[in-house]
């Protein structure tokens, strides 16, 4: 009754599997078909964000089975469970997008609660969509049990009349239809071919950006984040992850040994080098927060400023994630960054080796033009820039990958909208002018609530041929698929009385991505007078989860987090 195969005296699962007083607990495990040997082995949580909500997640259950085989082969006992995902592509452009960023917290919280409640000893987490990736990594560093991250993989590109296409083309096609540049029949044809397989959006949007982060930060096995979802090699990565997590357990290597300040800097550098999503400036501070490390939007922006942009990936470039994987993957990108001094090579990873050791045998591929050498960049600074000024005292972020330098300064009159729907309606009816700075406010973490993405609006502008002729700023977010002069994460947000809430139509706004400034030509005295007349604005979230989220969420500059984080811990779950 009390037989053991492993010494579990310091593992969390001892609380449910060891000793005579745990006989009732073991009876439940026997009821699920476990053997005595399996019960007394380490219990490994295999968490996935599988669901039928979107192609990003549909392959995760299959991949989880491969992870479980790997765990079992290494004498562990896998216990599979699922959590939620809100998929941005389907939530985009309507009230459903308010659920997107909050879902990151629900994912992290629900994985934590499942692991805590059942006393699992290690974790392999599989995620496939924008917020599920950082949510799963946040859970790993929060729990601090040996963990490995698995990305579900990207979607394959579609083909429209002989041309490769992604969902970005479809969002922009909506704008083309609005101005008569595309017929409804062509739109119907395009929507049926743009997304031809399982997997997350194929370009360097948020999902692939955070997948790149997972390898660079050390939580994912080398090459595992690049393989598209349909590729069978994904199952080999998954099985290996299951085996490797048992090695981490034996060696006592935990996520906070891996996710250090240097590792976070490595992650930010790969985002910049790949022209990744501005959302990384929200998620990296949140991951750091779970570790008790302060790593703000400004820290991320400083790494972006000093890192070259070298991967020619969509939306600003020519290629998709599949293309980079096939010419050498994320290790190829990381290798040239390391060779030219842009990465810390001494950071530990889930292989048990350092970044430098993992990359030691990676050789440069001269027969490709997806990734350039770091000393021959597309542009000398990263594809994402931090901004600050009297309109954004807490900072803001803009993606400039693929933008010529002369387009990185913009001055124009404000056209103010309280919420995305009003702005989208103005874009669809073309009731705006070339040279305007469209201001979408009350979309921040608290004011939205939920900090919605504005891809529907930005893509419609691009589809109308106005992507470079207007600018857009918001206290909300932009999709990784957004292009053009679009500034997000403006803080403080309008809902707490930030300057963006005081702007009026006609105020002249200057966006300068070269100098890193965002300003409005209104004196401090005038802003102070306007603040006296400002009053909080109510929203529809008066009950339910969004209400709870709005009460506790913090500012974007720190990652829009909802709890005190690792710095306030007196004991981590791994040490219970």
Secondary structure, 3 states (H helix, E strand, C coil): CCCCCCCCCCCCCHHHHCCHHHHHHHHHHHHCCCCHHHHCCCEEEEEECCCCCCCCCCCHHHHHHHHHHHHHHCCCEEEEEECCCCCHHHHCCCHHHHHHHHHHHHHHHHHHHHHHHHCCCEEEEEECCHHHHHHHHHHHHHHCCCEEEEECCECCEEEECCEEECHHHHHHHHHHHHCCCCCHHHHHHHHHHCECCCCECCCCCHHHHHHHHHHHCCCCCCCCCCCCCCCCHHHHHHHHHHHHHHHHHHHCCCHHHHCCHHHHHHHHHHHHHCCCCCCHHHHHHHHHHHHCCCCCHHHHHHHHHHCCECECECCCCCECHHHHHHHCHHHHHHHHHHHCCCCCCCCECCCCCEHHHHHCCCCCCCCCCCECCCCCCCECCCCEEEEEECCEEEEEEEECCCCCHHHCEEEEEEEEEECHHHHHHHHHCCCCCCCCEEEEECCCCCCCCCCCECHHHHHHHHHCCCCCCCEEEECCECCCCCCCCEEEEEECCHHHCCHHHCCCCCCEEEEECCCCEEEECCCHHHHHHHHHHCCCCCCCCCCHHHHHHHHHCCCHHHCCCCCCCHHHCCCCHHHC
